[in-house]
């Protein structure tokens, strides 16, 4: 790796790590991980939303999301990338929005909306204080 490139990578790493001081007003977040398969195969780019079963906390509103990688793996994020989800019970929804490489905009849900409504979701997770959660593999049906 050229010295100049190594310098910039190191600078970026130090800057990002130095900026991750937790806000004392933030809720506790617990790591939540899992894997998404569509039609038996790992699916990249699935958008996962965590909907609190008790409704939105109007005193301290948060939004927890994740996006699956090329192996279908995901980690929940609330305040910072991969920091987890606040303690509570959640219903999960999924959308697989195809990215148009020309316009750089997301198009239609490749899952045709089958998993995008919290009131119809069969997928949920409970997050307890101090206990990381591995949801395991979630199997969704796409075109088949």
C-alpha positions in Angstrom: 0.0 0.0 0.0 1.5 3.3 -1.0 2.5 5.5 2.0 0.1 8.3 1.1 -2.8 5.9 0.9 -1.8 4.3 4.2 -1.7 7.7 5.8 -5.3 8.6 4.7 -6.6 5.2 5.7 -5.0 5.6 9.2 -6.3 9.2 9.5 -9.8 8.1 8.6 -9.7 5.2 11.1 -8.5 7.6 13.9 -11.1 10.2 13.0 -14.0 7.8 13.0 -13.0 6.1 16.2 -12.3 9.4 17.9 -15.9 10.7 17.0 -17.8 7.8 18.6 -18.2 9.1 22.1 -21.6 8.0 23.4 -24.1 10.6 24.3 -25.2 10.1 27.9 -28.8 10.8 26.9 -28.9 7.9 24.5 -30.7 4.7 25.5 -28.7 1.6 26.1 -28.2 -0.3 22.8 -27.6 -4.1 22.5 -26.0 -5.8 19.5 -28.5 -7.5 17.3 -27.3 -9.6 14.4 -28.8 -12.0 11.9 -28.7 -13.3 8.3 -31.3 -12.8 5.6 -32.0 -15.4 2.8 -34.4 -15.0 -0.1 -35.4 -18.2 -1.7 -32.7 -20.0 0.2 -29.8 -17.8 -0.9 -28.1 -14.9 1.0 -29.6 -11.6 0.0 -27.6 -8.3 -0.2 -29.3 -5.0 0.3 -32.3 -6.0 2.3 -33.5 -3.1 4.4 -34.6 -4.2 7.9 -36.6 -1.9 10.1 -37.3 -2.6 13.8 -40.8 -1.4 14.9 -41.3 -1.2 18.7 -44.3 -3.3 19.7 -45.3 -0.9 22.4 -45.2 2.0 19.9 -42.9 4.9 19.4 -41.3 6.4 22.6 -42.4 10.0 22.2 -40.1 11.1 25.0 -37.0 9.7 23.4 -37.7 8.7 19.8 -35.3 6.3 18.1 -35.2 4.5 14.8 -33.4 1.2 14.5 -32.5 -0.2 11.0 -30.1 -2.5 9.3 -29.0 -3.4 5.7 -27.8 -6.9 4.8 -24.4 -7.4 3.2 -23.3 -9.7 0.3 -23.5 -12.7 2.7 -27.0 -11.7 3.9 -25.5 -10.7 7.3 -26.8 -7.6 9.2 -26.2 -5.7 12.4 -28.8 -3.3 13.9 -28.0 0.4 14.1 -29.8 3.1 16.1 -27.5 6.0 17.0 -24.2 4.8 15.3 -23.4 2.2 12.7 -23.8 -1.3 14.2 -24.4 -0.1 17.8 -27.5 -2.3 18.2 -31.1 -1.7 19.3 -32.5 -0.3 22.5 -34.0 -2.8 25.0 -37.6 -3.8 24.0 -39.7 -6.0 21.7 -39.7 -5.3 18.0 -41.6 -6.4 14.9 -39.3 -6.6 11.9 -40.1 -5.6 8.3 -38.1 -6.1 5.2 -37.7 -4.4 1.8 -35.4 -5.3 -1.0 -35.1 -2.1 -2.9 -33.1 -2.4 -6.2 -30.7 0.4 -6.8 -30.7 1.9 -10.3 -26.9 2.4 -11.0 -27.6 5.2 -13.5 -29.9 7.4 -11.4 -28.5 6.2 -8.0 -32.1 5.9 -6.7 -33.9 3.0 -5.3 -36.7 1.4 -7.2 -39.5 -1.0 -6.4 -39.3 -3.6 -3.6 -38.2 -6.9 -5.1 -40.2 -8.7 -2.4 -43.3 -6.9 -3.8 -44.3 -5.5 -0.3 -44.9 -8.9 1.2 -42.7 -8.1 4.3 -43.1 -4.3 4.6 -46.1 -4.0 6.9 -45.5 -4.3 10.6 -49.0 -5.4 11.4 -48.6 -8.4 9.0 -45.1 -9.4 9.9 -44.4 -12.8 11.3 -40.8 -11.8 12.4 -40.0 -10.3 15.8 -37.1 -10.0 18.2 -36.8 -9.3 21.9 -33.8 -7.3 23.1 -32.8 -7.6 26.7 -30.3 -5.5 28.7 -26.8 -6.7 28.5 -27.5 -9.7 26.3 -26.4 -9.6 22.6 -29.0 -11.1 20.2 -28.4 -13.3 17.2 -31.6 -13.7 15.4 -30.2 -16.5 13.2 -31.3 -16.9 9.6 -34.5 -15.4 8.4 -35.9 -17.0 5.3 -38.0 -14.9 3.0 -39.7 -15.8 -0.2 -39.1 -13.7 -3.3 -39.8 -14.7 -6.8 -40.6 -18.4 -6.1 
